[in-house]
Amino acid sequence: MLIKQTLTISFFILLSKGVFAQLDNTYYFNGKQDSTFYREYPNAFYAEKGFPVNFDGTFIIERTNKHKTYLVQMLDTVTRLEAEMILFDYLISPETGAKEKVIIDKFPVKLKGSPRKAVYLGNVTSGEKLDVKDLNFQVKLPDEDLESNATITQIDLAYGTITNTVKGAKLSEAVKKHITDLPEGTLIHFDIHYTDLRGKSAILKAEFVR
């Protein structure tokens, strides 16, 4: 009996130290394996085994519709540069045969500042000369491996004394023609309204040269 209890205790101690997970788990942080989460960004975390749990008040963790992928948001009050990610899983106890919730891994993750979003009109970014053949807006991040997860909801534009508002992410054909017909060198100002995966709204300002 003593041997069986010792084996049971050893079984859960090994799991809580992450021995099981280190051998078998695969993790992806925003599609990469660099264990980095960003502030003010809807981070995606993929775990082949187990599920993440917030213990130290660093993150809000939610399930997503993607297989084994979680939405990890850093709390606004967090200023440190590193935190601990803890993963649990449900395993069968060799002692009772009951399903037990145990830690299968824990490891440090890096915390970085919010990646700065940039407005692109076609293939050019704010401050550059636009290409009238490609007047489609996108909100991108400097790191091409990160998705901005931004949905453009409204575009406000102004050139000279003319102002216009477009609902949605695409300029109308009439607005595109107005822009195309502008004299070269005209400076066009844009306010890009968007929402992210959290439903949070924001505005990015940009300007392009005709």
C-alpha positions as CSV (number, residue, x, y, z in Angstrom):
1,M,0.0,0.0,0.0
2,L,2.8,2.4,0.9
3,I,4.5,1.7,-2.4
4,K,1.3,2.4,-4.3
5,Q,0.8,5.7,-2.5
6,T,4.4,6.7,-3.1
7,L,4.0,6.0,-6.8
8,T,0.8,8.1,-6.9
9,I,2.5,11.0,-5.2
10,S,5.6,10.7,-7.5
11,F,3.3,10.6,-10.5
12,F,1.6,14.0,-9.7
13,I,4.9,15.6,-8.6
14,L,6.5,14.8,-12.0
15,L,3.5,16.2,-13.8
16,S,3.4,19.4,-11.8
17,K,7.1,19.9,-12.7
18,G,6.2,19.7,-16.4
19,V,8.1,16.5,-17.2
20,F,5.2,15.1,-19.2
21,A,4.6,18.4,-21.0
22,Q,8.3,19.1,-21.8
23,L,8.4,15.8,-23.7
24,D,5.1,16.0,-25.6
25,N,3.7,19.6,-25.8
26,T,4.0,22.0,-28.6
27,Y,3.3,25.7,-28.0
28,Y,2.8,28.6,-30.5
29,F,2.7,32.2,-29.4
30,N,1.0,34.3,-32.2
31,G,2.0,31.6,-34.6
32,K,5.6,31.5,-33.5
33,Q,7.6,29.6,-30.8
34,D,9.3,32.6,-29.2
35,S,7.2,32.7,-26.0
36,T,6.3,36.4,-26.4
37,F,3.1,38.1,-25.6
38,Y,2.3,41.8,-26.5
39,R,0.4,44.5,-24.6
40,E,-2.8,45.9,-26.1
41,Y,-2.8,43.0,-28.5
42,P,-5.1,40.0,-28.8
43,N,-2.4,37.3,-28.5
44,A,-3.1,33.8,-29.8
45,F,-1.7,30.9,-27.8
46,Y,-1.7,27.3,-29.1
47,A,-1.1,24.4,-26.7
48,E,-1.0,20.8,-28.1
49,K,-1.8,19.5,-24.6
50,G,-3.5,21.0,-21.6
51,F,-4.9,24.5,-21.2
52,P,-3.5,27.8,-19.8
53,V,-4.7,29.2,-16.5
54,N,-3.9,32.7,-15.1
55,F,-2.6,32.5,-11.6
56,D,-0.7,35.8,-11.0
57,G,-3.0,38.5,-12.4
58,T,-1.0,39.0,-15.6
59,F,-3.5,37.8,-18.3
60,I,-7.1,37.3,-19.2
61,I,-7.4,34.0,-21.0
62,E,-10.4,33.0,-23.2
63,R,-11.1,30.1,-25.5
64,T,-11.4,30.7,-29.2
65,N,-13.1,28.9,-32.0
66,K,-9.7,27.7,-33.3
67,H,-8.6,24.2,-32.3
68,K,-6.5,24.3,-29.0
69,T,-6.0,28.0,-29.4
70,Y,-6.6,30.6,-26.7
71,L,-6.9,34.4,-26.6
72,V,-4.4,35.8,-24.1
73,Q,-4.8,39.5,-23.2
74,M,-2.3,41.2,-20.9
75,L,-3.9,43.4,-18.2
76,D,-3.3,47.1,-18.4
77,T,-1.8,47.2,-14.9
78,V,1.1,44.8,-15.9
79,T,4.4,46.6,-16.3
80,R,6.9,43.7,-15.8
81,L,8.8,42.1,-18.7
82,E,8.3,38.5,-17.8
83,A,5.5,36.3,-16.4
84,E,4.8,32.6,-15.8
85,M,2.5,30.6,-18.0
86,I,0.9,27.7,-16.2
87,L,-0.8,24.8,-18.0
88,F,-3.3,22.3,-16.5
89,D,-4.8,19.1,-17.8
90,Y,-7.2,16.5,-16.6
91,L,-5.5,13.2,-15.9
92,I,-6.6,9.9,-14.4
93,S,-5.3,9.2,-10.9
94,P,-3.6,5.8,-10.6
95,E,-4.7,5.7,-7.0
96,T,-8.5,6.4,-7.3
97,G,-9.1,6.2,-11.1
98,A,-10.8,9.6,-10.8
99,K,-10.1,12.5,-13.2
100,E,-7.7,15.0,-11.5
101,K,-6.8,18.5,-12.6
102,V,-3.0,18.9,-12.4
103,I,-0.3,21.2,-13.6
104,I,1.5,19.7,-16.6
105,D,3.9,22.6,-17.4
106,K,4.9,26.0,-16.3
107,F,7.5,28.2,-18.0
108,P,8.4,31.9,-18.3
109,V,7.1,34.1,-21.2
110,K,8.4,37.4,-22.3
111,L,6.1,40.5,-22.2
112,K,6.6,43.3,-24.7
113,G,5.0,46.6,-25.5
114,S,2.1,47.0,-27.9
115,P,3.1,46.5,-31.6
116,R,2.4,49.8,-33.3
117,K,-0.1,49.5,-36.1
118,A,0.3,51.2,-39.4
119,V,-2.2,52.2,-42.1
120,Y,-1.5,50.9,-45.7
121,L,-3.2,52.0,-48.8
122,G,-2.4,49.3,-51.3
123,N,1.3,48.6,-50.8
124,V,2.3,52.1,-49.4
125,T,2.1,53.4,-45.9
126,S,1.2,56.7,-44.4
127,G,3.4,59.6,-45.6
128,E,4.1,58.1,-49.0
129,K,2.8,58.7,-52.5
130,L,-0.3,56.6,-53.2
131,D,-0.9,54.3,-56.2
132,V,-4.3,55.2,-57.7
133,K,-4.6,51.7,-59.1
134,D,-4.7,50.2,-55.5
135,L,-6.9,52.2,-53.1
136,N,-7.6,49.4,-50.7
137,F,-7.0,50.1,-47.0
138,Q,-5.3,47.7,-44.5
139,V,-4.2,48.0,-41.0
140,K,-0.9,46.1,-40.6
141,L,1.8,45.6,-38.0
142,P,5.6,46.2,-38.6
143,D,6.3,42.6,-37.8
144,E,4.8,40.7,-40.8
145,D,4.5,37.6,-38.7
146,L,1.8,39.3,-36.5
147,E,-1.7,39.8,-37.7
148,S,-3.3,43.1,-36.8
149,N,-6.7,41.4,-36.3
150,A,-8.2,44.8,-37.1
151,T,-11.6,45.2,-38.8
152,I,-12.0,48.6,-40.5
153,T,-15.5,50.0,-39.7
154,Q,-15.3,53.6,-41.1
155,I,-13.0,55.8,-43.2
156,D,-13.0,59.6,-42.8
157,L,-11.0,61.5,-45.4
158,A,-10.2,65.2,-46.1
159,Y,-8.4,66.9,-48.9
160,G,-8.5,70.7,-49.3
161,T,-11.9,71.8,-48.1
162,I,-13.5,68.5,-49.1
163,T,-14.5,65.9,-46.4
164,N,-16.1,62.6,-46.8
165,T,-17.1,59.6,-44.6
166,V,-17.2,56.0,-45.9
167,K,-18.8,53.2,-43.8
168,G,-16.9,50.0,-43.9
169,A,-13.4,49.2,-45.1
170,K,-13.6,50.1,-48.8
171,L,-13.8,53.4,-50.6
172,S,-16.7,53.8,-53.0
173,E,-16.0,54.0,-56.7
174,A,-17.1,57.7,-56.6
175,V,-14.5,58.5,-53.8
176,K,-11.8,56.6,-55.7
177,K,-12.5,58.7,-58.8
178,H,-12.3,61.9,-56.8
179,I,-8.9,60.9,-55.4
180,T,-7.7,59.8,-58.9
181,D,-8.8,63.2,-60.3
182,L,-6.9,65.2,-57.7
183,P,-3.8,67.1,-58.8
184,E,-0.6,65.3,-58.1
185,G,1.0,66.4,-54.8
186,T,-2.3,66.9,-53.0
187,L,-2.1,65.8,-49.4
188,I,-5.1,63.5,-48.3
189,H,-5.8,63.0,-44.6
190,F,-7.5,59.8,-43.4
191,D,-9.0,58.7,-40.0
192,I,-9.3,54.9,-40.0
193,H,-11.8,53.6,-37.5
194,Y,-11.3,49.9,-36.6
195,T,-12.1,47.3,-34.0
196,D,-9.9,44.4,-32.8
197,L,-10.7,40.9,-31.7
198,R,-11.7,42.1,-28.3
199,G,-14.3,44.5,-29.8
200,K,-12.2,47.5,-28.7
201,S,-12.5,50.5,-31.0
202,A,-9.7,52.8,-32.0
203,I,-8.7,55.3,-34.7
204,L,-5.5,55.5,-36.7
205,K,-4.6,58.7,-38.5
206,A,-2.7,58.6,-41.9
207,E,-2.0,60.9,-44.8
208,F,-1.0,60.1,-48.3
209,V,0.3,62.2,-51.2
210,R,-1.6,62.0,-54.5
